[in-house]
Amino acid sequence: MDITEAYVRKYLLANGFTDIVYEPEGKVPPDFVINNSIAIEVTRLNSHYQDTSDFHETYAHQEYFPKVWQGLEKLLKKFGPAIDGESWYVDFSLIHPFKGWSNVKNEVEELLIAFKNSDEKINRNYRILECLSIGFIQRISKSEDYYVLGGGAEDEIGCFVVDEIYRNLEILISKKELKISNYHYKYLEWWLILVDLINWGHTDSDDLNQLRSLPKIKSMWDKVIIISPHDLHNYFEY
């Protein structure tokens, strides 16, 4: 049992499931069966890139993403409340080789100060030390804070977090469907459980509303559940 599977087992136990069997068919799907009827496949909700042959998982999020997210989130709080209703989303994209948050923090703070003090603000992206992209988009809805963290991505693929979650859900739902196709008939119900390594459990109600407003991803899964990697009780169904 790998780390992701072990974490999902803890999630199942924390949510009241006790009849849990790991790999009942051996090294083929499903990863778990609960109550002798519900088959579960497990994976990480990670960003992916595409080459000529397939989609591949990217791994820099696991090392850098949490540090940049936490550092930027803390930094944005320093800029206080919205001014006359004006507030801005700030997002970031890692560009490899990334130099580490401590090496870009001062430059990011200088950019945030300069942008806030600017007389002419427009939605745009800025490159910092050739390893980080910072983007600004004006919020339409009101916010208490002047700056609001909108999301993050890797290798400038991304965008705001909802788009990145949606894009990778499409990839993983399809890949996992292919994996279970020869075994689907064996169980009454199939769940796909993903541990969120894109937004790291920070998805809020606004994000969920945006995600659910996008075209529904059609699939054979009876449930698609996304869980926080930090809190077993922080999850949502897609």
C-alpha positions in Angstrom: 0.0 0.0 0.0 1.5 3.3 -1.1 1.3 6.6 0.8 -1.8 7.9 -1.1 -3.7 4.6 -0.6 -2.8 4.5 3.1 -4.1 8.1 3.4 -7.4 7.2 1.6 -7.8 4.2 3.9 -7.6 6.6 6.9 -10.2 8.8 5.1 -12.6 5.9 4.8 -12.1 4.9 8.4 -12.6 8.5 9.5 -15.9 8.6 7.6 -17.4 5.5 9.2 -16.4 2.7 6.9 -15.1 -0.3 8.6 -15.5 -3.1 6.1 -12.5 -2.2 4.0 -10.6 -4.7 1.8 -7.3 -3.6 0.1 -6.7 -5.0 -3.4 -9.3 -7.8 -3.2 -8.4 -8.9 -6.8 -4.6 -8.6 -6.3 -2.6 -6.1 -8.3 -5.5 -5.1 -10.5 -8.4 -2.7 -9.9 -9.9 -1.9 -7.5 -7.6 -0.5 -4.9 -10.2 -1.0 -2.2 -13.7 -2.5 -1.8 -16.0 -1.3 1.0 -19.1 -3.1 2.2 -18.4 -5.9 -0.2 -20.0 -3.9 -3.0 -18.4 -0.5 -3.6 -15.1 -0.5 -5.5 -12.7 2.4 -5.0 -9.8 3.6 -7.1 -7.3 6.0 -5.6 -4.9 8.5 -7.2 -3.3 11.9 -6.7 -4.9 15.0 -8.2 -1.7 16.4 -9.7 -0.9 18.6 -12.6 0.0 16.8 -15.9 1.8 17.8 -19.0 1.4 16.2 -22.4 4.0 15.0 -24.9 3.6 13.3 -28.2 2.6 10.0 -26.6 0.6 10.6 -23.4 -0.1 12.7 -20.3 2.5 12.6 -17.6 2.3 13.6 -13.9 4.5 16.5 -12.8 6.1 16.5 -9.4 7.4 19.9 -8.6 4.1 20.8 -6.8 5.0 18.3 -4.1 8.3 20.0 -3.3 7.6 23.7 -4.0 3.9 24.3 -4.3 3.0 24.3 -0.6 5.9 26.6 0.3 5.0 29.1 -2.4 1.3 28.9 -1.7 1.8 29.5 2.1 4.4 32.2 1.6 2.4 34.1 -0.9 -0.9 33.7 1.1 0.9 35.2 4.1 2.4 38.0 2.1 -0.9 39.0 0.5 -2.4 39.5 4.0 0.0 42.3 4.7 -1.6 44.5 2.1 -4.8 45.0 4.0 -8.4 45.5 3.0 -9.9 46.3 -0.3 -9.9 50.0 -1.3 -13.3 51.4 -2.3 -14.4 47.9 -3.3 -11.3 47.3 -5.4 -9.5 44.0 -5.0 -7.4 41.7 -7.1 -6.8 38.0 -7.6 -3.1 37.0 -7.6 -2.0 33.7 -9.1 1.4 32.2 -9.7 3.0 29.7 -12.0 6.3 28.0 -11.2 8.9 28.0 -14.0 11.6 25.4 -13.8 14.2 25.3 -12.5 12.5 27.0 -9.6 14.9 28.8 -7.2 12.8 28.4 -4.0 10.4 30.8 -2.3 13.1 32.4 -0.1 14.9 33.5 -3.2 11.9 35.2 -4.8 10.0 36.5 -1.8 11.5 40.0 -1.8 10.9 40.5 -5.5 7.3 39.3 -5.2 6.7 41.8 -2.3 8.2 44.6 -4.4 5.9 43.7 -7.3 2.8 43.7 -5.1 3.7 47.1 -3.6 4.4 48.6 -7.1 1.1 47.2 -8.5 -1.0 48.5 -5.6 0.6 51.9 -5.9 0.2 52.1 -9.7 -2.3 54.6 -11.2 -3.1 52.3 -14.2 -3.8 48.7 -13.3 -4.7 46.1 -15.8 -5.0 42.3 -15.8 -1.5 41.0 -16.7 1.3 38.6 -15.8 4.8 39.5 -14.6 8.0 37.3 -14.7 10.2 37.2 -11.6 13.8 36.0 -11.8 12.8 33.8 -14.8 11.5 31.2 -12.4 8.1 32.5 -11.3 5.1 34.2 -13.0 2.8 36.4 -11.0 -0.6 37.3 -12.5 -3.2 39.9 -11.5 -6.9 39.8 -12.4 -9.4 42.3 -10.9 -12.1 40.7 -8.9 -15.7 41.3 -9.9 -17.2 40.2 -6.6 -16.4 42.1 -3.5 -13.7 40.9 -1.1 -12.5 42.1 2.3 -8.9 41.9 1.2 -7.1 43.9 -1.4 -5.2 40.8 -2.7 -6.8 37.4 -2.8 -4.8 34.3 -3.8 -6.4 32.9 -6.9 -4.4 29.8 -7.5 -1.1 28.3 -8.7 0.3 26.1 -11.4 3.5 24.6 -12.8 5.5 25.5 -15.9 3.1 28.3 -16.7 0.4 25.8 -17.7 -2.0 27.2 -15.4 -4.3 29.6 -14.6 -6.6 29.8 -11.7 -7.0 26.8 -9.5 -10.5 25.9 -10.7 -9.3 25.6 -14.3 -6.3 23.5 -13.3 -8.5 21.2 -11.1 -11.0 20.7 -14.0 -8.3 20.1 -16.6 -6.6 17.4 -14.5 -9.9 15.8 -13.5 -10.6 15.3 -17.2 -7.3 13.6 -17.6 -7.5 11.4 -14.5 -11.1 10.4 -14.9 -10.4 9.2 -18.4 -7.2 7.4 -17.5 -8.7 5.6 -14.5 -11.8 4.7 -16.5 -9.6 2.9 -19.0 -7.9 1.1 -16.2 -11.1 -0.3 -14.7 -12.9 -1.0 -17.9 -12.3 -4.8 -17.8 -13.3 -5.0 -14.1 -16.3 -2.7 -14.0 -18.9 -5.4 -14.2 -17.7 -7.0 -10.9 -19.0 -4.4 -8.5 -22.3 -2.5 -8.1 -20.7 0.9 -7.6 -17.3 2.5 -8.4 -15.8 5.6 -6.7 -12.7 7.5 -7.7 -11.0 9.2 -4.8 -8.3 11.8 -5.5 -6.0 13.4 -3.0 -5.7 17.1 -3.9 -2.1 18.0 -4.7 -3.2 21.0 -6.8 -5.1 23.1 -4.3 -3.9 21.3 -1.2 -7.4 21.3 0.4 -7.9 25.1 0.0 -10.9 24.8 -2.3 -13.6 27.1 -1.0 -17.3 27.5 -1.8 -16.6 30.0 -4.6 -14.2 27.6 -6.2 -16.7 24.8 -5.9 -19.4 26.9 -7.5 -17.1 27.8 -10.4 -16.1 24.1 -10.8 -19.7 22.9 -10.9 -20.6 25.6 -13.4 -18.2 24.1 -16.0 -19.5 21.4 -18.3 -20.0 18.2 -16.4 -17.3 15.6 -17.1 -19.1 12.5 -18.2 -17.8 9.3 -16.8 -18.7 5.8 -15.5 -17.8 6.7 -11.9 -20.7 6.8 -9.5 -18.8 9.2 -7.2 -15.7 11.3 -7.7 -14.4 12.5 -4.4 -11.5 15.0 -3.8 -10.0 15.1 -0.4 -7.5 17.4 1.3 -4.0 15.9 2.0 -4.1 17.6 5.4 -7.6 17.1 6.8 -9.5 13.8 6.5 -12.8 15.6 7.0 -12.1 18.3 4.3 -13.4 16.8 1.0 -16.0 17.4 -1.7 -17.8 15.4 -4.4 -17.5 16.5 -8.0 
